[in-house]
Every structure is written in C-alpha cells, then in structure tokens.
Amino acid sequence: MRADTGPLDMDRKKLLDLKSKLPDLLTRLKSVNTVPIDGENFQPGMKKIIEKIKK
C-alpha cells in the first residue's frame, strides 16, 4: 500500500518555484529596503512593499 504523496508533491513544487524566483524577488525587495514603516508611514510603506512583491 502506497501513501498519498500528492500534498507533499504540491508543497515541493511550490518551494522549487519560489527557489527559482528568489533572485528576482530579492532584487525587487532591495529596491524598497529603505521604505519607512514607522508611525504614520506604516500603511503607505507596507503598500509599496506589497506592490513590489506582486510585480
């Protein structure tokens, strides 16, 4: 009897996809590494970071 490896296979695929996209993601994040997120700047700063990640 074999165990169902479907969920593990999906997780593995997601991790491999992320690994292949890591250089591009890091490049995008470096462009926002000085975004102020203190006090009143939190919402606009986080919005900018999320927009960069989604590109």
Phi and psi in degrees as GROMACS dihedral restraints (atoms count N, CA, C in turn):
[ dihedral_restraints ]
;  ai    aj    ak    al  type     phi  dphi    fc
    3     4     5     6     1   -98.4    20    10
    4     5     6     7     1   144.1    20    10
    6     7     8     9     1   -80.1    20    10
    7     8     9    10     1   149.7    20    10
    9    10    11    12     1   -76.2    20    10
   10    11    12    13     1   113.9    20    10
   12    13    14    15     1  -101.3    20    10
   13    14    15    16     1     6.8    20    10
   15    16    17    18     1   -52.0    20    10
   16    17    18    19     1   -53.2    20    10
   18    19    20    21     1   -61.1    20    10
   19    20    21    22     1   -38.8    20    10
   21    22    23    24     1   -67.4    20    10
   22    23    24    25     1   -38.1    20    10
   24    25    26    27     1   -64.2    20    10
   25    26    27    28     1   -38.8    20    10
   27    28    29    30     1   -66.2    20    10
   28    29    30    31     1   -42.5    20    10
   30    31    32    33     1   -62.3    20    10
   31    32    33    34     1   -41.6    20    10
   33    34    35    36     1   -61.9    20    10
   34    35    36    37     1   -43.6    20    10
   36    37    38    39     1   -62.6    20    10
   37    38    39    40     1   -42.8    20    10
   39    40    41    42     1   -60.9    20    10
   40    41    42    43     1   -43.7    20    10
   42    43    44    45     1   -65.7    20    10
   43    44    45    46     1   -40.0    20    10
   45    46    47    48     1   -66.5    20    10
   46    47    48    49     1   -38.0    20    10
   48    49    50    51     1   -63.1    20    10
   49    50    51    52     1   -45.2    20    10
   51    52    53    54     1   -62.5    20    10
   52    53    54    55     1   -40.1    20    10
   54    55    56    57     1   -61.0    20    10
   55    56    57    58     1   -41.0    20    10
   57    58    59    60     1   -70.2    20    10
   58    59    60    61     1   -26.4    20    10
   60    61    62    63     1   -93.9    20    10
   61    62    63    64     1    -4.5    20    10
   63    64    65    66     1   -57.2    20    10
   64    65    66    67     1   -46.3    20    10
   66    67    68    69     1   -57.8    20    10
   67    68    69    70     1   -43.0    20    10
   69    70    71    72     1   -66.7    20    10
   70    71    72    73     1   -42.3    20    10
   72    73    74    75     1   -62.1    20    10
   73    74    75    76     1   -42.8    20    10
   75    76    77    78     1   -64.7    20    10
   76    77    78    79     1   -38.3    20    10
   78    79    80    81     1   -61.8    20    10
   79    80    81    82     1   -44.5    20    10
   81    82    83    84     1   -65.0    20    10
   82    83    84    85     1   -41.3    20    10
   84    85    86    87     1   -67.1    20    10
   85    86    87    88     1   -33.3    20    10
   87    88    89    90     1   -62.8    20    10
   88    89    90    91     1   -28.1    20    10
   90    91    92    93     1   -73.8    20    10
   91    92    93    94     1   -12.3    20    10
   93    94    95    96     1  -121.7    20    10
   94    95    96    97     1    16.9    20    10
   96    97    98    99     1   -71.1    20    10
   97    98    99   100     1    -6.7    20    10
   99   100   101   102     1  -115.0    20    10
  100   101   102   103     1    22.0    20    10
  102   103   104   105     1   -72.8    20    10
  103   104   105   106     1   123.8    20    10
  105   106   107   108     1   -72.1    20    10
  106   107   108   109     1   131.8    20    10
  108   109   110   111     1  -127.0    20    10
  109   110   111   112     1    25.2    20    10
  111   112   113   114     1   -95.2    20    10
  112   113   114   115     1   146.2    20    10
  114   115   116   117     1    51.6    20    10
  115   116   117   118     1  -124.0    20    10
  117   118   119   120     1   -68.0    20    10
  118   119   120   121     1   -16.5    20    10
  120   121   122   123     1   -83.0    20    10
  121   122   123   124     1    -5.6    20    10
  123   124   125   126     1   -60.8    20    10
  124   125   126   127     1   -55.9    20    10
  126   127   128   129     1   -60.3    20    10
  127   128   129   130     1   -51.2    20    10
  129   130   131   132     1   -64.3    20    10
  130   131   132   133     1   -36.6    20    10
  132   133   134   135     1   -66.1    20    10
  133   134   135   136     1   -44.8    20    10
  135   136   137   138     1   -66.2    20    10
  136   137   138   139     1   -36.1    20    10
  138   139   140   141     1   -60.9    20    10
  139   140   141   142     1   -43.3    20    10
  141   142   143   144     1   -63.5    20    10
  142   143   144   145     1   -43.0    20    10
  144   145   146   147     1   -62.8    20    10
  145   146   147   148     1   -45.7    20    10
  147   148   149   150     1   -64.4    20    10
  148   149   150   151     1   -40.1    20    10
  150   151   152   153     1   -60.5    20    10
  151   152   153   154     1   -41.2    20    10
  153   154   155   156     1   -65.6    20    10
  154   155   156   157     1   -38.8    20    10
  156   157   158   159     1   -66.0    20    10
  157   158   159   160     1   -40.0    20    10
  159   160   161   162     1   -71.4    20    10
  160   161   162   163     1   -21.3    20    10
